[in-house]
Amino acid sequence: MYTRRLIAIFIAFMLTVAGSAFWSATTTEREGDAEANILNDAGSESGMSKDEKKKGNKVVRVLAAPFKAFGRLFSRKDNNKLQRSTEEDAERFQSVGVNRVEDSLTPAVKKLDPSASAREHLEVGREHLVNGRLNEAIAELSMAASIDRKLSEAHSLLGVAYDKKGLSDRAKDSYEQAVKEEPEDAQSLNNLGFSLYQNGNYRAAVDRLKRAVKLAPNDDRILNNLGLALCRLGKFQDAFKHFARAAGPLNGNLNTARMLERFGRDDDAIRYYEDARRIDPSSTVALRRLADLYERTGKPQQAQNASESLAKITLMNAATAGR
């Protein structure tokens, strides 16, 4: 029993260290918009419109996985023996990308004959885009758009393909054409708005994204994109309202605090992290950031209080997992 308690304390310590490393890793510069990456790492969808199933808050999933795995490790069977982690537990700690391989088992998409319709070129272009064949996707989607200039979906997907190629100006032109052909399409407006945001045209981005929100008021991705653009204009309270609409008050406060911290406004970030803590006193994300920010802003007593609260919660979670 004493040994298990020591192991539980060690695990709690390691999880605290891992949590800090997780924050550092997810705020490191990498491909794509830095602020959008921070939101996406936290489980809040942002960026270009795409079809995918929601998987919940990534911070919660990452921090919960070790507890579940170690819980199984410490659980007992009827024979009173400790259980080893299973392959299913191991899968919680890794994420492996999958690339399509062209061979006899996965043949290339068939080529269309010259008489193919715009819709047929659109569908083949979409499949190329999904499978990462950007040049082929651009060729097919361009053909679809040239056959039927009013096919807004072709222009929108063409914009996505150009974005993935790093051709932001061409992407913006395609999104604008898509909106021109179908002004009431929320996803085309979202893509155009996010493209404008990425190119630093924040006021125009806010205008397009507000229009998109009116058309799709419950679309989390559009709401988060609007929040990001508002942050760039310094309108953090308005940004919070849209972050909160997308994911609730707790995540609204956390996301706003992340953005404020990103822009070097530590004192304001603390206020939003404290609001998140009031909503959920056991929020390890809020406590961890508060401990760091209080230390950084010269408030050692508050930093110590946050660290002690974080340690207690981490130990309680480890003990629960151990049981």
N, C-alpha and C positions, 0 to 999 in steps of 0.2 A: 504493500500500500504506500509506504514511504517512497519507494522507487518510482511508482507511478506519479506521485505528486511532484517529485523532482522533474520527471520528464514533462509533465504538463506545464510547469513553470518555464522550463527551457523552451518548449514549443511557443508559449506566449511571448517570450522574449524574441524568438526568431520571427514570429509573425509581425511584431511591432517593427523590427528592422526591415522586414520584407515590405511592409506597408509604406515605409518611407522611401524605399528603393522604387516601389511601384509609382509613387507620385513623381519622383525624379525622372523615371524612364518615360512616363507618359507626357511629360512637358518638354522633352527633348525635341529640338527641331528635326523634322523629317519631311518627307514628301507631302504635299498638300498644304492647305491653310492651317497655320499653327493653332488659331483659336478654335476652328472647327474640329481639329484633331483632339483638343482637350475635351470638348463636349462629347465627341464620339467615344473617347476612352472611358468617359464616365457613364456611358450607356445612353446618352441623349443623341438621337439621330439628327444629323445636319448634313448640309451639302446638296448635291444634285439628287433629283427624284429617282428612285429605283425601287423595284419590287423585291421585298425581302421580309421575312417574318421577324417580328420583334423578339428580342432575347432578354429583355430586362436590363437592369442597371449593371454595367460591367464591373464597377467598383464592388458592388455587393457580391457579384458572382465570383470575382477573384478572391475576395477576402473570405467568402463562405466556403469555398472549395476545400481549403486545408482543414477547417474544422470538421467538415463531413468525413473527409478521408481519415483523419486521426481519430475521429469518433469510432469509426469502424475498427481501427487498429486496436483501440483499447476495449472494445466490446468483448463479451465473453460468450462462448457457446455453452451447451449443457455439459461438455467435458471439462469446463473450467480452464480452457486454454485461451491465450491471447490470439486475436485474429490478425492475419497479415493483410496488407492493402491488396485490393484486387486490381485487375486491368482497368476496370471501370473507374476506380479511384484515380489511377494514373492518368487517365484521359482528361481528368479535370485540370491537370497541371500543364497541358500542352495544347497547341493549336497548329495544325500542319496545313499549309497551303496545298492546293491541288491544281495542277496544270493539265490541260488537255494534251494528249499525245496522238499525233497523227500516225496511224498504222492500219493494218488490215482489219483490226477489231473496231477501230473508230474512224471510219472513212470520212473524208472531207465533205463538206456540204456540196450538194450537186450544183452545177452551174446552170443558170437559167438561159433559155433560148432568147433570141432577140425580140420575140413577140411577147415576152412576159409583161405583165401589168405592173403598175406602180406599187400596188399592194403586195405583189409577189416579191418584188425587189426589196420592199420594206421588211418583210418577214425574214428574208435571207440575210439582209443587213443586220437585223436585230440579233439573229443567231450568231453571226460573225462577231458582233460587239460583245455578246455574253461570253463568248469563248476567247476573247482577247485578240481576235484577228482584226486589228484596227484598220489597216490599209484596205483589206477586203470589205470591211464594214463601211468605210467611207465611200468606196467605189459603188457599192450597192445602194446605199442610202442617197448618194448624190444622183444616181440614176432614177431612183424613186421620186426624188424631189424635182428632177427635170421633167419627168413624164407628167407628174401632177403637182404643179406649184402650190396648190391649195392643201396638199397633204401635210398638215402641220406636224404630225407625229414624225414624219421623215426628217423634217428640219430640226426638230427637238433632239432626236437620237443622233443626228449628224453633229449637232453641237456637243453632245456627250462624247462622241468619238474624237472630235477635234480637241476637246478638253483633255482627254486622256493622252493625246499626242503632244500636249503642251502648246497647241495653237490657239491661244486664248482669244485673239481677235476674230479668227474665223468662227470660233465657237460662239462668241457673242453675236456675230452677224446671223448665224443659224438660229439662235434662240430668238432674236428679234423678228426674224422671218416667221418663225413658228407662232409667236404672239400676234403678229400682224394677221396671219391667216385665221387664227382662232383666239381672239382677245379674251375670251372667258374661260380659257383652260388654265386651271390653277397650277398644274405641274410645269407647264411651259413658262408661266410667269415666275415660278419658283426658280427654275433653272436660269432664266435670264437674270433674276434678282441676285442669285448667288454668284453668277458670273461677273456681274457689275461689282459686287462686294469684293470678289477676289482681285479685281483690277483697280480697287481703290475708289470707285465711284459710289460712295456710301449713301449719299442722299438719293440718287437714282435707284440704288438697290432697295432702300427702305420703301420708296414709292411703289416699286413693282411687287415687293413682298407683302406690303399692306393690302394691295389689290388681291394677291393670292390668298391671304388669310381670310378676306371677306368671302371668297369663293369656296374655300375649304377651311372653315374655322377650327376644325378638330385635327388638322394635319400636324403632327408633332414636328416633323422635319421643317415645314415652312415656318412654324412658330419659333423654332430654335434659330433658324437662319435670320429671321427678323430680329431676334434678340441679339445675335452677333453683330448685325449691321448697326443696331441702335447703340451697342457698346462702343463701336468705332466713332459714333457721333457724341459720345460722352453722356448718353441718356440711359444711365444704368438702372434707374428706377423703372422706366418704361421697359427696358430689357428684362428686368426681373418679372414683370407682369406676364410677359410672353413665355419666358422660361417656366414659370409656375403653371401657366395654362397647359404647357406641353407635358410636364412631368410632376406636377404637384408642388406645394409650397416648400417642402424640404429640398428637393432637387433644384427648385427655382433659386433658393438662397445659395445652395452650394455652387451652382453654375455661375451665378452672378459674382460670388466671391472669387471663383477661379479666374474670371475675366478681370476683375479688379486687381487681383494679385498679379496677373499677367502684365497689366499695364502699370505696375509699380505703385498702386494705391493701397498700401498695406493696411492703413487705419480703416479705410472703408471696407476692405475685404474682411477685416476682423468683425465688423458690425454684422455683416451678412452671415459669417460663420457662426457668430453667437446666436443669431436668429435661428439658424439651422439647428444649433444645439438645444435651443429652447423647445423646438418642435420635437426633436428626438435627442434626449440627453445621452443616449448610448451611441450616437453617431461617431464612430472612430475616425471617419474622414474629417469631420469638423474639428474634433479634439486634436488630431495630429497636426492639422494646419494651424490651429490656434496656438499650440505649443511652440511651433516654429516661428510664427509671426510675432507673438508676444516677446520671444527671445530676441528676434531681429529688431523690434522697435523699442528695446530697452525696458521691458516690463517683466523682470525675472520672476516675481511672485506669481503673476498670472500665468506665466509659462509653466512654472512648477505645478500650479493647481491643475492646469490642463493635462500635463504629463501624468500626474498622479491619478486623475480620473481615467485617463486612457489606459494606464497600467491595470487599474482595478477592473475595468470592463473587459480588457483582454484576458486577464486571469479568470474572470467569471465565465467567459466564453470557452476558454480552454478547459475549465473544470466541467462545464456542461458537456463539452465534446467528449471528455474523458469518461463521464458517466454513460 
